[in-house]
Amino acid sequence: MRKSFLFALLLATALTACNDEDDKDDGGSGQAAQMQDAPAPDSLPDQFKQVSGNASAGQDAFRFETFGNERFWTDALRLPQGIAASGLTPLQALQIGLSVNVDALNAATRTAITNAIAQINDGTPPAQTAFGDPAVTLSLINQNAVIGVVAFNPDGTRKALANTGTLNIAGGDKVGLSCAGCHAITDNSVLPPTVALNTTGSIGRAVDGPTPHRLDVGRIFAAGQNSLAYYPFLQARFETLPGGTIGRGGFPGLATTVSSLPTEAEADTYLTGSNPTTGERFYPVGHFDDTGDGIGNPLHIAPLFRQDLAAPYGIEAGFDKLDDFSNNVFVNALDPTALLTPAGRDFLRTRANATGDELAEDYERVLRATGVAIETTPYVRSRTGLTPGVPASPTGRRVDETRLRDLNAYLISLPSPRRPADVDTAAAARGRIVFRTLAVSDGGNCTTCHQVDPNRFVPPNVIPMPTIYPAYTPAVLAQRMPPQTPIQNSDGPNPFFDDKHIVSDGSANGKVRGTSLVLLLDLTRKTKLLHDDSVVGTDFRSAANSLFDPARGANAAHPFYISDSTKRSDVIEFLRSLETER
């Protein structure tokens, strides 16, 4: 939910700011290097300050609040029906990155899981244990033990943790989604991700805030019987858009015409399929698309701890307030039917002109054809009649203010993960000097934008797209009313780097088209860097080594390099060492 969809050392002033190719230092004369910290403010400007509520209530909101989106996920997308019909087993759920909070399990289920792990360790095939039983999956959901998947009784009350019932969709039970689904992991205390089982989810005590980097959101959504209900957040094909469709890997786009509609199989191909030539997923693992623009632009999921340091929010810096971003996720991304209200249609028209109108009309046709009564939508409980098109209420709606403020308090209070135990402290100390030095020959000046002290605010700057991506030479697709810049798209060495900004750039709120800065925390678990995951390694060290290697070229996204391999390694160790005091 935070702008750290992008990990990078973004420099605001010059493409050479972190290069070490010229402006050589004193040649070993012993003169002390000049150093600086980032231009972070001592206190955030008023526009970024949060109003916070009760952090304890915020934990409940983070883990279990849906504001009624269970009606969308059950009645429109039909996710629990699809899970039940497919016979999804606990092992398969763990294999798509879902995790289980052991503290929410009843005694019988804890025993069954303990026994199953012992059986597997003794050589029993997982399918012959509780991990192969689809009924156990439904029980886990019913106990509200699957992190981020929230079960409700027919009367709308949330099911109690560790209950002994079963999920009964035919009887009126419903299932919704909460923040925790994309922003929590476990401590791995019962079962960590296991290569032998091909699992990327885990079982243990819930740990809120960190990103579940291997969560396969596309496969989870495709498990629904009507994933077409999520149409605005899929990759569509437009008659009003030059080129027709925009997204990853050559997906042709879901076409809605006067005489034809896209199929469920086509939607599932987008959510789970790959380019046959490159093998690249259309909807990558670890990504989530929070922009209902019909463009295939999912981004790597961001962490949600220490959000007091993190303003503004969204990779395009679209939100100054954390509660505004949270509201947008609930009233739009987790229930896109709000886009079909008069205010929602007005929002789409303002952002995308004729293409916005086309998206709304196509979405209505898709919902009606798949048996969704739009007369009963939107599903999420919210205040209506608010000003549309502004960050506080993009589609003229806003969920309960008290819950949003409680959520603020919790996300601000969440500590960052601790540094890994294997950090080389001497190398990290040397890397800190390189990171801070003004002598570009030392690979420094990274603090032109980034804060060296992780306990201070991330500078609330927006880095212009041509600075962070020199190959950004966009073609204009459509004009918009000022202050919005045109709808535009660029290819180049990183063709998906700007996809998030094609429609939903910061110009609507008076900001430049560019990327916001990031929290440089909890990096060691990452193996893919930049918000489009275009820099890949076997672990964080190798991925970061590639990020800073001049071999990527002057026109690549984030072209700020450290040629000296030793200094590069030291900076990487410094980044691995970063943690906050709480």
TORVEX-382634 format. One line per field, with one value per residue (C-alpha): residue number from 1; residue in one letter; chain; x negated, y, z. Coordinates in steps of 0.1 Angstrom, whole numbers, padded with zeros to 4 digits, m for minus. Each point is the difference from the previous one (the first is absolute). Example, Ala and Ser with C-alpha at 12.3 -4.5 7.8 and 13.67 -1.06 7.14 Angstrom:
REM TORVEX-382634
num 1|2
residuo A|S
cadena A|A
c1 m0123|m0014
c2 m0045|0034
c3 0078|m0007
END
This chain:
REM TORVEX-382634
num 1|2|3|4|5|6|7|8|9|10|11|12|13|14|15|16|17|18|19|20|21|22|23|24|25|26|27|28|29|30|31|32|33|34|35|36|37|38|39|40|41|42|43|44|45|46|47|48|49|50|51|52|53|54|55|56|57|58|59|60|61|62|63|64|65|66|67|68|69|70|71|72|73|74|75|76|77|78|79|80|81|82|83|84|85|86|87|88|89|90|91|92|93|94|95|96|97|98|99|100|101|102|103|104|105|106|107|108|109|110|111|112|113|114|115|116|117|118|119|120|121|122|123|124|125|126|127|128|129|130|131|132|133|134|135|136|137|138|139|140|141|142|143|144|145|146|147|148|149|150|151|152|153|154|155|156|157|158|159|160|161|162|163|164|165|166|167|168|169|170|171|172|173|174|175|176|177|178|179|180|181|182|183|184|185|186|187|188|189|190|191|192|193|194|195|196|197|198|199|200|201|202|203|204|205|206|207|208|209|210|211|212|213|214|215|216|217|218|219|220|221|222|223|224|225|226|227|228|229|230|231|232|233|234|235|236|237|238|239|240|241|242|243|244|245|246|247|248|249|250|251|252|253|254|255|256|257|258|259|260|261|262|263|264|265|266|267|268|269|270|271|272|273|274|275|276|277|278|279|280|281|282|283|284|285|286|287|288|289|290|291|292|293|294|295|296|297|298|299|300|301|302|303|304|305|306|307|308|309|310|311|312|313|314|315|316|317|318|319|320|321|322|323|324|325|326|327|328|329|330|331|332|333|334|335|336|337|338|339|340|341|342|343|344|345|346|347|348|349|350|351|352|353|354|355|356|357|358|359|360|361|362|363|364|365|366|367|368|369|370|371|372|373|374|375|376|377|378|379|380|381|382|383|384|385|386|387|388|389|390|391|392|393|394|395|396|397|398|399|400|401|402|403|404|405|406|407|408|409|410|411|412|413|414|415|416|417|418|419|420|421|422|423|424|425|426|427|428|429|430|431|432|433|434|435|436|437|438|439|440|441|442|443|444|445|446|447|448|449|450|451|452|453|454|455|456|457|458|459|460|461|462|463|464|465|466|467|468|469|470|471|472|473|474|475|476|477|478|479|480|481|482|483|484|485|486|487|488|489|490|491|492|493|494|495|496|497|498|499|500|501|502|503|504|505|506|507|508|509|510|511|512|513|514|515|516|517|518|519|520|521|522|523|524|525|526|527|528|529|530|531|532|533|534|535|536|537|538|539|540|541|542|543|544|545|546|547|548|549|550|551|552|553|554|555|556|557|558|559|560|561|562|563|564|565|566|567|568|569|570|571|572|573|574|575|576|577|578|579|580|581|582
residuo M|R|K|S|F|L|F|A|L|L|L|A|T|A|L|T|A|C|N|D|E|D|D|K|D|D|G|G|S|G|Q|A|A|Q|M|Q|D|A|P|A|P|D|S|L|P|D|Q|F|K|Q|V|S|G|N|A|S|A|G|Q|D|A|F|R|F|E|T|F|G|N|E|R|F|W|T|D|A|L|R|L|P|Q|G|I|A|A|S|G|L|T|P|L|Q|A|L|Q|I|G|L|S|V|N|V|D|A|L|N|A|A|T|R|T|A|I|T|N|A|I|A|Q|I|N|D|G|T|P|P|A|Q|T|A|F|G|D|P|A|V|T|L|S|L|I|N|Q|N|A|V|I|G|V|V|A|F|N|P|D|G|T|R|K|A|L|A|N|T|G|T|L|N|I|A|G|G|D|K|V|G|L|S|C|A|G|C|H|A|I|T|D|N|S|V|L|P|P|T|V|A|L|N|T|T|G|S|I|G|R|A|V|D|G|P|T|P|H|R|L|D|V|G|R|I|F|A|A|G|Q|N|S|L|A|Y|Y|P|F|L|Q|A|R|F|E|T|L|P|G|G|T|I|G|R|G|G|F|P|G|L|A|T|T|V|S|S|L|P|T|E|A|E|A|D|T|Y|L|T|G|S|N|P|T|T|G|E|R|F|Y|P|V|G|H|F|D|D|T|G|D|G|I|G|N|P|L|H|I|A|P|L|F|R|Q|D|L|A|A|P|Y|G|I|E|A|G|F|D|K|L|D|D|F|S|N|N|V|F|V|N|A|L|D|P|T|A|L|L|T|P|A|G|R|D|F|L|R|T|R|A|N|A|T|G|D|E|L|A|E|D|Y|E|R|V|L|R|A|T|G|V|A|I|E|T|T|P|Y|V|R|S|R|T|G|L|T|P|G|V|P|A|S|P|T|G|R|R|V|D|E|T|R|L|R|D|L|N|A|Y|L|I|S|L|P|S|P|R|R|P|A|D|V|D|T|A|A|A|A|R|G|R|I|V|F|R|T|L|A|V|S|D|G|G|N|C|T|T|C|H|Q|V|D|P|N|R|F|V|P|P|N|V|I|P|M|P|T|I|Y|P|A|Y|T|P|A|V|L|A|Q|R|M|P|P|Q|T|P|I|Q|N|S|D|G|P|N|P|F|F|D|D|K|H|I|V|S|D|G|S|A|N|G|K|V|R|G|T|S|L|V|L|L|L|D|L|T|R|K|T|K|L|L|H|D|D|S|V|V|G|T|D|F|R|S|A|A|N|S|L|F|D|P|A|R|G|A|N|A|A|H|P|F|Y|I|S|D|S|T|K|R|S|D|V|I|E|F|L|R|S|L|E|T|E|R
cadena A|A|A|A|A|A|A|A|A|A|A|A|A|A|A|A|A|A|A|A|A|A|A|A|A|A|A|A|A|A|A|A|A|A|A|A|A|A|A|A|A|A|A|A|A|A|A|A|A|A|A|A|A|A|A|A|A|A|A|A|A|A|A|A|A|A|A|A|A|A|A|A|A|A|A|A|A|A|A|A|A|A|A|A|A|A|A|A|A|A|A|A|A|A|A|A|A|A|A|A|A|A|A|A|A|A|A|A|A|A|A|A|A|A|A|A|A|A|A|A|A|A|A|A|A|A|A|A|A|A|A|A|A|A|A|A|A|A|A|A|A|A|A|A|A|A|A|A|A|A|A|A|A|A|A|A|A|A|A|A|A|A|A|A|A|A|A|A|A|A|A|A|A|A|A|A|A|A|A|A|A|A|A|A|A|A|A|A|A|A|A|A|A|A|A|A|A|A|A|A|A|A|A|A|A|A|A|A|A|A|A|A|A|A|A|A|A|A|A|A|A|A|A|A|A|A|A|A|A|A|A|A|A|A|A|A|A|A|A|A|A|A|A|A|A|A|A|A|A|A|A|A|A|A|A|A|A|A|A|A|A|A|A|A|A|A|A|A|A|A|A|A|A|A|A|A|A|A|A|A|A|A|A|A|A|A|A|A|A|A|A|A|A|A|A|A|A|A|A|A|A|A|A|A|A|A|A|A|A|A|A|A|A|A|A|A|A|A|A|A|A|A|A|A|A|A|A|A|A|A|A|A|A|A|A|A|A|A|A|A|A|A|A|A|A|A|A|A|A|A|A|A|A|A|A|A|A|A|A|A|A|A|A|A|A|A|A|A|A|A|A|A|A|A|A|A|A|A|A|A|A|A|A|A|A|A|A|A|A|A|A|A|A|A|A|A|A|A|A|A|A|A|A|A|A|A|A|A|A|A|A|A|A|A|A|A|A|A|A|A|A|A|A|A|A|A|A|A|A|A|A|A|A|A|A|A|A|A|A|A|A|A|A|A|A|A|A|A|A|A|A|A|A|A|A|A|A|A|A|A|A|A|A|A|A|A|A|A|A|A|A|A|A|A|A|A|A|A|A|A|A|A|A|A|A|A|A|A|A|A|A|A|A|A|A|A|A|A|A|A|A|A|A|A|A|A|A|A|A|A|A|A|A|A|A|A|A|A|A|A|A|A|A|A|A|A|A|A|A|A|A|A|A|A|A|A|A|A|A|A|A|A|A|A|A|A|A|A|A|A|A|A|A|A|A|A|A|A|A|A|A|A|A|A|A|A|A|A|A|A|A|A|A|A|A|A|A|A|A|A|A|A
c1 0000|m0030|m0022|m0027|0015|m0034|m0033|m0026|m0026|0018|m0020|0018|m0026|m0021|m0004|m0037|0007|m0008|m0023|m0037|m0015|m0014|m0005|m0028|m0008|m0033|m0017|m0008|m0014|0017|0024|0033|0029|0028|0032|0037|0033|0031|0022|0027|0020|m0003|0038|0024|0019|0036|0013|m0016|0010|0022|0029|m0003|0025|m0004|m0028|0015|0033|m0022|m0015|0035|0007|m0032|0006|0038|0017|0016|0027|0023|m0021|0009|0031|m0021|m0024|0028|0030|m0019|m0034|0011|m0034|0011|0022|m0029|m0023|0026|0008|m0037|m0008|m0029|m0021|m0020|m0032|0012|0010|m0035|m0014|0016|m0014|0029|m0010|0017|0001|m0005|0015|0033|0003|0021|m0017|0011|m0013|m0033|m0004|0009|m0026|m0027|0008|m0001|m0034|m0013|0015|m0016|m0034|0003|0006|0038|0012|0015|0032|0006|m0001|0021|m0020|0018|0035|0021|0024|m0029|m0004|0036|m0004|m0031|0019|0030|m0023|m0013|m0035|m0009|m0017|0019|0030|0029|0031|0034|0032|0033|0010|m0031|m0019|m0036|m0006|m0019|m0036|m0006|0036|0010|0025|m0004|0003|0035|0003|0033|0013|m0010|m0036|m0022|m0037|m0017|m0036|m0019|m0033|m0018|0003|m0026|m0019|m0007|m0020|m0006|m0030|m0003|0001|0022|m0009|m0022|0001|m0014|m0018|0008|0037|m0002|0017|m0005|0026|m0007|0017|m0008|0008|0011|m0025|0017|m0016|m0026|0007|0008|m0023|0012|0037|0016|0029|0009|0006|0020|0023|0002|0013|0033|0027|0005|m0034|0014|0018|m0035|0000|m0013|m0031|m0007|m0016|0027|0000|0014|0013|m0008|m0036|m0028|m0015|0031|m0016|m0029|m0015|m0027|m0013|0022|0034|0026|0024|0035|0023|0035|0018|0036|0002|m0023|m0012|m0033|0002|m0009|m0028|m0015|0001|m0016|m0027|m0009|0000|m0020|m0016|m0034|m0015|m0007|m0033|m0015|0018|0009|0032|0026|0009|m0033|m0002|m0004|0019|0034|0017|0018|0009|0033|m0010|0002|m0037|m0021|m0022|m0003|m0029|m0021|0019|m0013|m0007|0022|m0021|m0012|0023|m0006|m0033|0015|0021|0011|0017|0002|m0029|0014|0003|0038|0009|m0014|0020|m0003|0038|0008|m0021|0017|0034|m0007|m0011|0032|0025|m0016|m0026|0018|0034|m0003|0038|m0002|m0014|0035|0016|0005|m0029|m0021|0008|m0009|m0033|m0008|0010|m0022|m0030|0003|0025|0016|m0020|0015|0035|m0008|m0013|0031|0023|m0019|m0001|0038|0005|m0024|0017|0035|m0011|m0015|0031|m0010|0028|m0016|0031|m0012|m0035|m0023|m0004|m0024|0016|m0010|0012|0011|0006|m0036|m0020|m0012|m0034|m0019|m0024|0023|0029|m0010|0034|0019|0000|m0018|0001|0003|m0024|m0006|m0012|m0022|m0016|m0004|m0017|m0023|m0011|m0007|m0020|m0020|m0007|m0012|m0038|m0022|m0016|m0034|m0031|m0012|m0024|m0026|m0006|m0037|m0001|m0034|0010|0033|m0019|m0022|0031|0016|m0029|0003|0037|m0006|m0030|0001|m0029|0018|m0031|0009|0033|0016|0025|0029|0012|0009|0033|m0001|m0002|m0031|0018|0030|0015|0006|0026|m0004|m0003|0034|m0013|0012|m0027|0009|0003|m0027|m0025|0008|0004|m0021|0016|0034|0011|0038|0025|0030|0032|0025|0002|0016|0012|m0028|m0016|0000|m0028|0010|0006|m0033|m0021|m0037|m0019|m0037|m0023|0026|0033|0022|m0017|0025|0032|0013|m0003|0017|0033|m0004|m0029|m0005|0008|0037|m0010|m0025|m0031|m0024|0002|m0025|m0007|0000|m0028|0000|m0006|m0034|0010|0005|m0020|m0017|0031|0002|m0013|0015|m0005|0017|0038|0002|m0023|m0023|m0032|m0002|m0024|m0001|0000|m0001|m0038|m0001|0031|m0015|m0034|0018|0019|m0032|m0020|m0008|0006|0037|m0007|0006|0036|0013|0024|m0020|m0033|m0021|m0030|m0030|m0028|m0023|0013|m0014|0018|0031|m0001|m0005|0030|0021|m0010|0009|0035|0003|m0008|0027|0026|0019|m0001|0035
c2 0000|0023|0014|m0026|m0020|0014|m0009|0022|0026|0028|0032|0032|0024|m0017|m0033|m0001|0007|m0036|m0009|m0004|0005|0035|0029|m0021|0004|0010|m0031|m0013|0032|m0008|0030|m0009|m0006|0026|m0016|0009|m0014|0002|0031|m0015|0025|0002|m0003|m0007|0028|0003|m0015|m0034|m0001|m0028|0000|m0031|m0020|m0031|m0024|m0030|0005|0006|m0035|m0014|0022|m0010|m0037|m0003|0031|m0003|0028|m0025|m0010|m0037|0006|0009|m0030|m0024|0012|0015|m0016|m0031|m0008|m0024|m0019|m0005|m0011|m0026|m0012|m0004|m0020|0023|m0018|0016|m0010|0018|0030|0002|m0005|0032|0019|0001|m0003|m0012|0017|m0028|0021|m0001|m0038|m0022|m0028|m0027|0018|0007|m0037|m0010|0024|m0012|m0036|0007|0016|m0030|m0024|0019|0001|m0038|m0004|0000|0018|0033|m0009|m0028|0024|0030|0021|m0019|0004|0028|m0001|0012|0031|0009|m0005|0023|0027|m0005|0005|0033|m0016|0006|0034|0027|m0022|0009|m0022|0013|m0016|0004|0028|0020|m0006|m0011|m0036|m0005|m0011|m0037|m0009|m0037|0006|m0003|0025|m0002|0023|m0015|0008|0037|0001|0026|0006|0033|0014|0022|0020|m0029|m0022|0021|0014|m0027|m0032|m0024|m0007|m0035|m0016|m0029|m0005|0024|0002|m0034|m0007|m0038|0008|0029|0023|0037|0007|m0010|m0010|0019|0031|0029|0028|0031|0024|m0019|m0009|m0036|0001|m0034|0006|m0010|0026|m0009|m0037|0010|0022|m0026|m0025|0019|m0013|0035|0017|0022|0019|0016|0013|0036|m0014|m0025|0008|0012|0008|0034|0013|0035|m0007|0001|m0035|m0014|m0014|0006|m0026|m0026|m0027|0003|m0008|0010|0017|m0009|0012|0011|0009|0006|m0037|m0018|m0001|m0014|m0034|m0012|m0021|0031|0019|m0030|m0001|0036|m0007|m0032|m0003|0009|0012|m0032|0015|0016|m0020|0033|0001|0025|0005|m0006|m0018|0024|0027|0017|0025|0027|0022|m0006|0013|m0031|0000|m0030|0018|m0020|0011|m0018|0000|0026|m0005|0018|0006|0034|0019|0031|0003|m0008|0029|0004|m0032|m0019|m0004|0030|0020|0003|0002|0023|m0017|m0036|m0002|0013|m0028|m0026|0013|m0002|m0037|m0009|0020|m0007|m0027|m0025|0008|0015|0002|0035|0010|m0005|0026|0035|0013|m0030|0005|0037|m0009|m0024|0027|0026|m0023|m0017|0019|m0023|m0029|0004|0001|m0032|m0018|0008|m0011|m0032|m0008|0004|m0024|m0025|0001|m0004|m0028|m0019|0003|0029|0023|0035|0015|m0014|0013|0013|m0024|0018|0019|0037|0036|0013|0034|0011|0020|m0024|0001|0012|m0022|m0002|m0015|m0008|m0015|0022|m0026|m0005|m0028|0005|0028|m0015|m0033|0018|0020|m0031|m0016|0030|m0005|m0036|0004|0028|m0022|m0031|m0004|m0008|m0035|m0003|m0002|m0035|m0017|m0006|0037|0008|0031|0011|m0002|0018|0028|0004|m0001|0028|0022|m0008|0007|0034|0013|0030|m0014|m0017|m0021|m0017|m0010|0024|0029|m0025|0022|0027|m0017|m0028|0003|m0017|m0002|m0024|0016|0033|0009|m0012|0032|0007|0007|m0013|m0009|0010|m0029|0011|0002|m0035|m0015|0017|m0020|0015|0014|m0005|0001|0021|m0022|0027|0035|0009|0031|0019|m0005|m0036|m0008|m0020|m0038|m0013|m0032|m0007|m0032|m0004|m0023|m0001|0000|m0004|0024|0029|m0021|0011|0037|m0002|0011|0003|0023|0027|0029|m0002|0013|0026|m0023|m0009|m0032|m0022|m0023|0005|m0011|m0031|m0015|m0017|m0027|m0038|m0003|m0033|m0021|0016|m0018|0024|0037|0031|0001|m0019|m0028|0006|m0006|m0036|m0020|m0032|0020|0037|0003|m0013|0021|0031|m0007|m0001|0032|0019|m0016|0024|m0029|0007|0031|0037|m0002|m0025|0009|0012|0004|0009|m0023|m0008|m0014|m0011|m0034|0002|0033|m0014|m0029|0022|0022|m0031|m0011|0034|m0003|m0034|0014|0027|m0002|0025|0004|m0014
c3 0000|0004|m0027|0007|m0029|m0013|0016|m0014|0009|m0019|m0006|m0007|m0014|m0027|m0017|0010|0037|0011|m0028|0007|m0034|0003|0024|0017|0037|0016|m0013|0034|0015|0033|m0003|0018|m0023|0000|0011|0003|0012|m0021|m0003|0022|0020|0038|0000|m0028|m0015|0011|m0033|0010|0037|0011|0024|0020|0021|0022|m0011|0017|m0019|m0030|0002|m0002|m0030|m0017|0005|m0003|m0013|m0034|0001|m0016|m0030|0008|m0020|m0031|0004|0008|m0021|m0030|m0004|0019|0015|0028|m0024|m0023|0028|0011|m0035|m0009|0031|0010|0025|0028|m0018|m0032|0020|0015|m0035|m0013|0029|0025|0037|0031|0034|0025|0028|m0018|m0001|0023|0019|m0024|m0031|0018|0008|m0036|m0014|0025|m0009|m0037|0002|0019|m0026|m0029|0018|0004|m0038|m0003|m0032|0009|m0019|0026|0029|0012|m0025|m0028|0013|m0015|0029|0022|m0023|0006|0037|0001|m0018|0023|0030|m0015|0001|m0036|0002|m0018|m0009|0023|0005|0010|0013|m0020|0023|m0009|0032|m0002|0009|0032|m0001|0007|m0004|m0007|m0027|m0038|m0028|m0015|m0031|m0010|0034|m0003|0013|m0018|m0004|m0004|m0001|0024|m0001|0016|m0031|m0018|0029|0026|0003|0029|0022|m0017|0035|m0011|m0037|m0020|m0038|m0010|m0033|0002|0002|m0025|0026|0002|0027|0037|0032|0032|0021|m0022|m0006|m0013|m0024|m0021|m0036|m0009|m0030|m0014|0003|m0033|m0001|m0036|0008|0031|m0020|m0028|0025|0000|m0023|m0015|0000|m0028|0028|0006|m0036|0006|0018|m0028|m0034|m0024|m0037|m0010|m0033|0012|0010|m0026|m0001|0017|0031|0024|0023|0005|m0023|m0031|0016|m0027|0025|0010|m0029|0006|m0032|m0011|m0011|0024|0036|0015|0015|0035|m0015|m0016|0033|0018|m0027|0008|0037|m0001|m0035|m0014|m0032|m0020|m0013|0031|0027|0018|0019|m0011|0036|0019|0033|0029|m0019|0005|m0024|0020|m0030|m0017|m0034|m0021|m0005|0011|0025|0032|0022|0026|0033|0025|0037|0025|0031|0013|m0022|0021|m0020|m0034|m0015|m0027|m0010|m0032|m0025|m0019|0033|m0006|0037|0027|0027|0010|0008|m0035|m0016|0023|m0009|m0037|0004|0018|m0021|m0034|m0001|0023|m0015|m0035|m0005|0014|m0034|m0014|0023|m0016|0021|m0010|m0037|0003|0016|m0029|m0025|0017|0001|m0034|m0022|m0025|0011|0035|m0014|m0020|0031|0020|m0028|m0006|0037|0003|m0029|0015|0034|m0014|m0023|0030|0022|0022|0008|m0002|0015|0034|m0004|0013|0028|0024|0028|m0004|0002|m0033|m0016|0005|m0025|m0027|m0016|0032|0020|0030|m0022|m0036|m0008|0025|0027|0034|0025|0038|0011|0034|m0015|m0024|0028|0021|m0030|m0002|0036|m0004|m0032|0016|0030|m0018|0004|m0029|m0001|0017|m0020|m0010|0025|m0027|m0008|m0004|0023|m0012|m0036|0008|0017|m0031|m0022|0021|m0008|m0037|0001|0016|m0017|m0023|m0022|m0028|m0006|0032|m0014|0025|0000|0003|0029|m0026|0003|0026|0037|0015|0034|m0003|0031|m0018|m0026|m0035|m0021|m0014|m0034|m0034|m0024|m0036|m0023|m0024|0029|0014|m0035|m0027|m0028|0009|m0034|0002|m0028|0008|m0001|0010|0013|0034|0017|0020|0024|m0012|m0024|m0031|0001|m0013|m0002|m0005|m0008|0000|0021|0028|m0020|0030|0023|m0007|m0004|0034|m0011|m0034|0015|0037|0002|0027|m0023|0009|0034|m0012|0002|m0027|m0019|0018|0029|0037|0023|0021|0034|m0002|0025|0001|m0032|0006|m0008|m0035|m0030|m0026|0000|m0015|0001|m0033|0013|m0030|0020|0012|0021|0020|0032|0009|m0002|m0036|m0011|0015|m0015|m0034|0008|0006|m0028|m0029|m0024|0002|m0022|0001|m0012|0024|0028|0031|m0019|0031|0003|0021|m0022|0028|0010|0035|0007|m0017|0024|0030|m0009|m0004|0035|0013|m0015|0015|0034|0001|0028|0021|0037|0003
END
